[in-house]
Amino acid sequence: MNSKSSLAAGLLLPLLSLLCAAGQAEPWPEREYNPKPLADDVILPMPCEGSMVFRKITVPFADPLKDYPIEVGQENEEWGYLEQSRPAFIAGSFTEAGKSARQRYYLMAKYELTQLQYQALTQDKDCPKPAKELRTAQSDIGWFQAVALSNRYNLWLQEHALKNIPHEDGAPGFVRLPTEIEWEFSARGGQKVTPAEFRQTLYPMEKDDLHAYEWYNDNKSANGKMQPVGLRKPNPLGLHDMLGNAAEMMFEPFQLNKLNRLHGQAGGFIVRGDSYLTARKDFRTAARAEHPYYGKDGRGEYHDKAIGMRLVMVAPALTSRERIAAIDKSWKALGTDQGGKDAGKPDAVKNLTALTQTVEDKALKQKLQTLEQQLRASNQENENARDEAIRSNLSLGAFLCTKLKDDGLFVDLLQKNYEINCAQDTADDDNAKVCQARKTQLDDQQGRLQKLGNYYASTMASARRIYSLQQVEKQVPVQEQMLQEDPRVQGLVPYLRAYWKHAQSYLKTEKRDNDRWFADCKSIQPGS
């Protein structure tokens, strides 16, 4: 730490130490900071014996240079310049503990910052006493105030609760305002929703009942007033009030939308999530607005009674020499992944790199280097699309395995009933007709099951024509982790594993084994 940093810390930390010194405050009752507790909440301490609750927002991939492609915004002719659909990417900061970890995460505050938490971080002498009215979301603060508040909390955590902070590669995390992508990924439901649900105007709600989940401008809802946090139902990630109550400030400056990217000019700060002043019909996850850093009169910081804040905890990207070396290695490999149908063919990127090194003309060398980077970027886009297609193929295979099980069990039932009721010849014409009908139904279902088995094999054959075994293998744990994150499809995991086992054998031998596939899928028990 340099002398200026030491001086700044020396001035700030004694001040922060005055925040709720020992003996001045009692621990907050849980209802004051976590009115809707969940078993997997992440709770960090605050000054004045307080707490702030976070939720893990998991993202596929454990590699520090990997990120997950998503689509943000929505198709909207009226507000297209603000929120037209565009591609984006999201990654986590912290690696899940354990050797088998295949994903990363960041922490998003479960609730909007409350008045009680705000006072605990800003009052320099006496600690605030928990009270019902202080559970309301804090608003009417400027963007720079929000950043300063984050800094205060970080300094307090470093001095008083460093062991409580999640670390990544030895580096402690820190809190700040969320980026737009962090916020929108969380607001839409992250990995807890299907890709189709992720693209909806609102995250999934029981009976599409917005009233049960968010505060909006109606005398039967917010009724023109900021509300206490956590009284409504959470979104699929366990986050409360993401689309109502207080609108929330983002970390980065506002930019207009240009169809598939953001415009070059950076303006004021971004606000997301709508507020208690927003009409019910106008609620949408894609909504975004710009607000100035300073008021129009030029006399101070801009603030608004409907705008508040929510914190995220993240980590630095370059945490150690070892991490930098790993990232550098991953960077050099970007856009050079050959496999599947391209395996064994000349590598255009490597050839171009080698050619560039032989060129002495500086201008030509620069052009070739630019061309190399463009080619790598194009290859990377193709690799992302390929990996997503592989994961879709794996999901289809898992689903077909469930169908093999259901249809196979139904055939077994028909076969058993036929053997019991029609095993012996009878002169009874009526019974003979019934048995003939049973036999016809059995034959039909066996034919359908055979066709299903053929389709099951065709998904493997299609994969074999396009991808290498290694490429598919890399995506299996990613797809498994994605299924694990959504409680509604967790049951598909054992079917995915069965499909991958079958695919491995088929991709190596090209031999079908319908009987084995049927038996394996039928043997899977719920919750296995």
Secondary structure, DSSP 8 states (H G I E B T S, - for coil): --HHHHHHHHHHHHHHHTTT-TTS-----HHHH-SS--TT-EEEEEGGGEEEEEEEEEEE--STT--EEEEES---STTHHHH--EEEEE--SEE-SSTT--EEEEEEESS--BHHHHHHHH-SSS-----GGGGBB--S--HHHHHHHHHHHHHHHHHH-GGGS-EETTEE-EEE---HHHHHHHHHTGGGS-HHHHTSSS---GGG-GGGT---SSTTTTTTS--BTT-S---TTS--STTSSSEEEEEEE---EETTEE-S---SEEEES--TTS-GGG--TT-EEEE-SB-TTSSSB---TTEE---EEE--S--SHHHHHHHHHHHHHTT----GGGTTS--HHHHHHHHHHH---HHHHHHHHHHHHHHHHHHHHHHHHHHHHHHHHHHHHHHHHHHHHHHHHHHHHHHHHHHHHHSS----HHHHHHHHHHHHHHHHHHHHHHHHHHHHHHHHHHHHHHS-HHHHHHHHHHHHHHHHHSTTTGGGHHHHHHHHHHHHHHHHH----HHHHHHHHHH--TT-
